[in-house]
Amino acid sequence: MKVAVVMGGASPEHQVSLASGRGIAKAVEVLGHTAIPLVIDADGNWIDGQHEAIEILQACDVTIPALHGEGGEDGRLQGFLDQLQVPYVGSGVAASAVGLDKHLTKSVLTAHGIPVTPGVTLRGTDLTDTEAALQKLKLAGLDFPLFVKPANGGSSFGVTRATNLTTLLTAIADAAVLDPNVLVEREMAGREIDLAVLEFPDGRVETAPALEIHADPGQPFFNATAKYDSSATRFVVPAPLDPELALRLRRTAIEVFEVLGCAGLARVDFFVTSTGEAVVNEINTFPGFTPASQFPRMWAAAGLSYAEVVDTLIRTAVARG
């Protein structure tokens, strides 16, 4: 098959997407297909030109939109591909849009009785009116330490741990540069556990063994530096979990996937407290996909190689049409 691999994009995750796209394109070639890389530059322009890109996409059998963050993982590219009637890997417009928007994700999951990290969303005058923002946090029962992040985005860009009013106001201002909606959440003390969800061509949805993150102790939390640039960060897979907790996380991850209407793949991130409470932190509808990324690591622990995971994604997308 001819497989288009779209990568890059205008989000802060541009370089991460390029790395994911290159890894996927290499796997596509290993599988015996023809990989056709299509790069969107950091300003959001197709390097080959939009008209040329449309012709290439329509000439391919399937597209892998290996974009992370806004402009690619948020439903915009998926809608574009739907208009072109091009089969593609992963979730459609609605699930992609909701999945990237952390506020909407939490609202939908809460409505379905799925526990999420407690928090509030600040927008409009909340971002500049300190008293209004503090009142909103007080009503929600939120106190320091807090995590502040853009409502749309990933790779920990724009995420800050705030321990007092000064750091909170700075964090809100920094996050607001990246997104007009800013999420302020309670710090969850406990373990960070990820689940990889994969849809198979016959419609089955499965999870790989869970992964536990042990972030670089030299960093304040699992930030972008700890994620991409630190040799001190460790990913333990399979995560040491008792059978009951492992089953609960697996069932919840699949429920999140299905409630949000996802397709193809997703990574669901949890916090597990010392009392065994598990809450959903977020979902990534197209998670980092380099050979060293968490998603492929988890499936490697299940016995699926990187190329085999890419093969499953392609075959599932083609089967779905």
GIQUIVEN-V497991 format. One record per backbone hydrogen bond with DSSP energy under -0.5 kcal/mol. NH is the residue of the N-H (numbers start at 1). CO is the residue of the C=O. Records with the same first field share a line. If there is no record, write none. Layout:
# GIQUIVEN-V497991
NH = CO, CO
This chain:
# GIQUIVEN-V497991
3 = 1, 34
4 = 2, 62
5 = 36
6 = 4, 64
7 = 38
9 = 7, 40
14 = 11
17 = 13
18 = 14
19 = 15
20 = 16
21 = 17
22 = 18
23 = 19
24 = 20
25 = 21
26 = 22
27 = 23
28 = 24
29 = 25
30 = 26
31 = 27
32 = 29
33 = 28
34 = 1
35 = 33
36 = 3
37 = 35
38 = 5
40 = 7
41 = 39, 45
44 = 41
47 = 39
49 = 46
53 = 49
54 = 50
55 = 51
56 = 52
57 = 53
58 = 54
59 = 55, 56
60 = 56, 57
61 = 2
62 = 2
63 = 87
64 = 4
65 = 63
66 = 6, 64
67 = 65
72 = 69
73 = 69
79 = 75
80 = 76
81 = 77
82 = 78
83 = 79
84 = 80
85 = 81, 82
86 = 81
87 = 85
89 = 63
96 = 92
97 = 93
98 = 94
99 = 95
100 = 96
101 = 97
102 = 100, 151
105 = 98, 101
106 = 102
107 = 103
108 = 104
109 = 105
110 = 106
111 = 107
112 = 108, 109
113 = 110
114 = 109
115 = 113
117 = 280
120 = 184
122 = 182
124 = 180
126 = 123
127 = 124
128 = 125
129 = 125
130 = 128
133 = 129
134 = 130
135 = 131
136 = 132
137 = 133
138 = 134
139 = 135
140 = 136
141 = 138
142 = 137
145 = 162
146 = 162
147 = 185
148 = 160
149 = 183
151 = 181
153 = 100
157 = 154
159 = 156
160 = 148
162 = 146, 160
168 = 164
169 = 165
170 = 166
171 = 167
172 = 168
173 = 169
174 = 170
175 = 171
176 = 172
177 = 173, 174
178 = 174, 175
179 = 175
182 = 122, 180
183 = 149
184 = 120
185 = 147
186 = 118
187 = 145
189 = 187
191 = 272
192 = 213
193 = 191, 270
194 = 211
195 = 268
197 = 195, 266
198 = 206
199 = 264
200 = 204
203 = 200
206 = 198
208 = 196
209 = 298
211 = 194
212 = 236
213 = 192
214 = 212, 234
215 = 213
219 = 216
223 = 221
227 = 223
228 = 224
229 = 225
230 = 225
234 = 214
236 = 212, 234
237 = 235
238 = 210
239 = 210
241 = 239
246 = 242
247 = 243
248 = 244
249 = 245
250 = 246
251 = 247
252 = 248
253 = 249
254 = 250
255 = 251
256 = 252
257 = 253
258 = 254
259 = 255
260 = 256
261 = 258
262 = 257
265 = 263
266 = 197
267 = 284
268 = 195
269 = 267, 282
270 = 193
271 = 279
272 = 191
273 = 271, 277
276 = 273
279 = 271, 277
280 = 115
281 = 269
282 = 269
284 = 267
285 = 283
287 = 284
293 = 290
295 = 288
297 = 293
298 = 294
299 = 295
300 = 296
301 = 297
302 = 298
303 = 300
304 = 299
305 = 303
309 = 305
310 = 306
311 = 307
312 = 308
313 = 309
314 = 310
315 = 311
316 = 312
317 = 313
318 = 314
319 = 315
320 = 316
321 = 317
